[in-house]
Amino acid sequence: MIRTAYAEGLKLVTLPSLRLTLALTWAVVLLLRLADPAGGVVPYARIGTLVLGVLAAGHEYQAGGQIRTSLLAVPRRPLLAVAKIAALAVVAAPFVLVTALLAGEPGATGGLLLDLLLAAAVGTVVRHPVGATGVVLTAYEIGVPLIRTHLPDVAWPTSPVWTAAAILISVATFCRREA
């Protein structure tokens, strides 16, 4: 398990698209912090973390089909799925912390990490980064504001319960589906 998680973490750290997403997110957060928008910077930082989560989960399903190599190396799908989630959480935690610090709200770290993991779960189920990004951004930018307007007591999607449910669904889907 530890070797598998280490390999998954190494794979995440070496992806150019994730490094570019990190750099762009941090640059936008810094620029917006200077502009001091009315709602704060965290809603904009959330977009970067959502894209990062989707890319981290969906990169293996791109044209090269790296998921097949991962499944050959670790044929037990539940082990691979748990290792992917653990590696993403460990690798993304410092990024999310720095993002929250740059946004001026270190208390938002937990919520941003939950958002990232939820986006990764959606990326795992959808298996296409562009489609998953569309689903996640539509849900967060259109769906969530509508839900909060009509049902203010619902704590979706930054609730750990929703994130855990999404992760369980993604693991179940990953374990049952053909690669």
SVG drawing of the C-alpha trace seen along z (x, -y; Angstrom):
<svg xmlns="http://www.w3.org/2000/svg" viewBox="-36 -46 44 54">
<polyline fill="none" stroke="black" stroke-width="0.4" points="0.0,0.0 2.7,-2.5 4.7,-1.8 1.6,-2.2 0.7,-5.5 4.3,-6.7 4.2,-5.8 0.9,-7.6 2.3,-10.6 5.4,-10.7 3.2,-10.5 1.1,-13.5 4.2,-15.6 5.7,-15.1 2.7,-16.0 3.3,-19.2 -0.4,-20.1 -0.7,-20.0 2.4,-22.2 0.9,-24.7 -2.4,-24.6 -0.7,-25.3 1.3,-28.3 -1.8,-29.8 -3.9,-29.4 -1.3,-31.1 -0.8,-33.9 -4.5,-34.6 -5.0,-34.4 -2.2,-36.9 -3.5,-39.3 -7.1,-39.1 -5.8,-39.6 -4.4,-42.9 -7.7,-43.8 -9.6,-42.9 -12.9,-41.6 -16.1,-42.0 -16.7,-38.3 -13.0,-37.6 -10.5,-35.6 -11.4,-32.0 -14.2,-31.5 -11.7,-32.1 -9.1,-30.0 -11.7,-27.2 -11.9,-27.1 -8.1,-26.4 -8.4,-23.6 -11.4,-22.1 -9.5,-22.0 -6.5,-20.5 -8.6,-17.7 -10.2,-16.9 -6.8,-16.9 -5.2,-14.8 -7.8,-12.1 -8.5,-12.3 -4.9,-12.5 -4.6,-8.7 -7.5,-8.4 -6.0,-10.7 -4.9,-9.5 -1.9,-7.6 -4.1,-5.4 -1.8,-5.3 -4.5,-3.7 -3.8,-0.4 -0.2,-0.6 -1.3,-1.4 -3.7,1.5 -1.0,3.8 1.4,2.7 -1.3,2.9 -4.1,5.3 -6.0,5.0 -8.3,2.1 -9.4,1.3 -5.8,1.0 -5.0,-1.3 -8.1,-3.4 -7.3,-4.0 -3.6,-4.7 -4.7,-7.3 -6.9,-9.1 -4.3,-9.0 -1.5,-10.2 -3.7,-13.1 -4.6,-14.2 -1.0,-14.2 0.3,-15.9 -2.5,-18.4 -2.5,-19.4 0.5,-21.8 -0.8,-23.3 -4.2,-24.0 -2.5,-25.4 -0.4,-27.8 -3.4,-28.8 -5.4,-29.6 -2.5,-31.6 -2.1,-33.5 -5.9,-34.2 -5.5,-35.6 -7.8,-33.0 -5.9,-30.1 -9.1,-28.8 -10.3,-27.9 -7.7,-25.1 -10.0,-22.3 -12.8,-23.3 -10.5,-23.7 -9.0,-20.3 -12.5,-18.8 -13.4,-20.5 -10.3,-19.1 -11.0,-15.6 -14.7,-15.9 -13.5,-17.1 -11.1,-14.2 -13.9,-11.8 -16.0,-13.3 -12.9,-13.1 -12.6,-9.4 -16.2,-8.7 -16.4,-10.8 -12.9,-9.8 -12.6,-12.8 -10.9,-15.9 -12.8,-18.4 -16.2,-16.9 -15.5,-16.4 -14.3,-20.0 -17.5,-21.2 -19.6,-19.1 -17.7,-20.3 -17.6,-24.0 -21.2,-24.0 -22.2,-22.4 -20.1,-24.8 -20.9,-28.0 -24.5,-27.4 -25.9,-24.5 -24.6,-25.3 -25.8,-29.0 -29.2,-27.8 -29.3,-25.2 -28.1,-27.7 -30.8,-30.2 -33.7,-27.7 -32.3,-25.4 -30.0,-27.5 -29.7,-24.7 -28.0,-22.2 -24.3,-22.2 -23.3,-21.1 -20.7,-20.4 -18.0,-21.5 -19.4,-19.1 -17.1,-16.1 -20.1,-13.8 -20.7,-14.8 -17.0,-14.4 -16.8,-11.0 -19.9,-9.9 -18.4,-11.1 -15.1,-9.3 -16.9,-6.0 -18.9,-6.2 -15.8,-6.9 -13.9,-4.0 -16.9,-1.7 -17.1,-2.8 -13.3,-2.4 -13.4,1.1 -16.3,2.3 -15.5,0.8 -13.4,2.0 -10.2,-0.1"/>
</svg>
